[in-house]
Structures are given as C-alpha cells and as structure tokens.
Amino acid sequence: MLQLRCTYCQTMFAISQDETLAALERMEEEKLKFYDAHCPKCRRANRVERIKVEFSYPGWRNEIKKMAKETSGTSQPAAPAPAPAAPAAPVPAPKKRHSHKPAGSAAAVSAAKKTVPAPKAKPAAKPAAKPAPRPVKKPAATSSPKGKATGGAKKK
C-alpha cells in the first residue's frame, strides 16, 4: 500500500496494491516516469515518481508475469461449448407508442388549444432599495481666543 499526501488539499490517501500493480504495468508499457494518482477529496491528479511506486511494491515484475500466466491459462476453454439443439423462439417486436392526441373533431381540437392558459410572464424585478442618505455633519463652532464664536469659514 502506498501512502500519499495530496499536493493541493493536503489530504492523506492510500493507493491499494492492485492499483499500484496496474500503475506499474502501465508505466512499464508506456515508458512513463510518473504516475497520476487522483485525490479522493479534490479529484486532482498528483504526480508520483516511478521510483517511489516501484519501492512500494517489491517484486512487482514477477507478480505481473505470474498474473499473465494465470490469465493465459484460463482464457482457453477446457471443453467446447455444446451447440444449441433448437433455435430460440423469435422475440416479438416492442409495440410502437403513439403520442396522445385528443379525440374528436377538428373544431374540438382547436377549441381545446384555445382554452389552454398562456404561461404567465414573470414580473419585472424591483429596483434595489437605496439606503437612506447619511446626515452631513456640520463643523462644530470653535471658540476664538477672545471668546467670540466663529461659524466655520473665516471672512476676509
């Protein structure tokens, strides 16, 4: 089992022995130097060096050869399959389904079309309410050294 940490979301995840063996086999066939291990949380591909994958599965080449021998031995059937004695009964074709049409005269059909209410139009979106304006603060009256109050701006 190969323990990895996602380089994007920092989640720890493991790659099973079967997946590691499949990755090694694919990297060997395609002469790849890296394996893309997908994070189960963020689904992004994490690049894993071939050396690290090989180190996690010692003897992987022997395991691949062993699996190849097993599959080649089981792919040949032991005895030929017996031929069917009687031909199978033909399967009836499925019935065609027609769309539902109202029964009656053409006048009744056109009257039915007229009575169907038209879909209502959505009302126009209301403009967003503007916040109330803030009151403007007036500068406070300052006192002059002589005791006279000044009203802000100086006059010349």
C-alpha positions, -999 to +999 in steps of 0.1 A: +000+000+000+013+034-010+005+064+013+004+098-004-005+134+005-024+155-020-002+184-030-033+206-034-056+199-005-030+182+018-053+152+024-036+118+031-048+089+009-036+054+001-032+036-032-040-002-029-017-029-040-039-037-071-039-001-082-001+001-076+005-030-097-017-017-125+001+016-124+035-001-126+023-022-155+010+008-174+042+028-167+063-001-180+043-004-212+042+033-220+077+041-207+063+067-182+084+083-155+054+095-133+020+081-123-010+104-118-027+094-085-061+111-081-070+126-047-103+112-034-112+145-019-104+172-045-101+148-075-069+164-088-041+144-102-009+141-081+023+132-098+041+103-082+076+093-093+081+059-107+109+051-082+085+058-053+059+035-068+084+007-075+098+010-040+063+004-025+058-029-044+090-050-044+089-079-068+062-063-090+077-077-123+074-113-110+038-106-099+029-092-134+044-123-151+026-146-127-007-128-134-001-131-172+004-168-170-028-172-150-049-152-174-034-170-205-041-204-189-077-196-181-085-179-214-086-212-233-118-231-225-114-267-213-142-282-235-160-266-264-195-253-257-223-276-268-243-263-298-279-253-291-303-281-300-332-259-312-332-224-324-345-198-300-381-185-305-382-151-322-386-123-298-417-102-306-410-066-316-420-040-290-452-021-296-450+013-311-462+040-288-480+069-302-483+103-287-516+111-271-539+131-293-573+144-282-602+126-298-629+144-316-635+168-345-610+195-357-632+222-341-630+205-307-592+202-310-588+239-319-612+248-291-591+228-267-559+246-278-576+280-272-586+272-237-551+264-225-539+293-204-508+310-216-479+309-192-477+340-170-448+364-176-426+369-146-430+404-130-401+427-136-375+428-109-379+456-084-350+480-083-328+476-053-338+499-024-312+526-019-300+531+017-311+563+034-286+591+029-264+598+059-268+632+075-239+656+068-221+667+099-215+704+101-183+715+116-186+724+153-184+760+163-150+768+176-143+795+202-118+822+194-092+833+220-113+864+226-144+844+234-162+850+202-178+820+185-169+816+149-192+798+125-166+778+105-151+797+075-133+829+081-143+860+063-118+885+048 
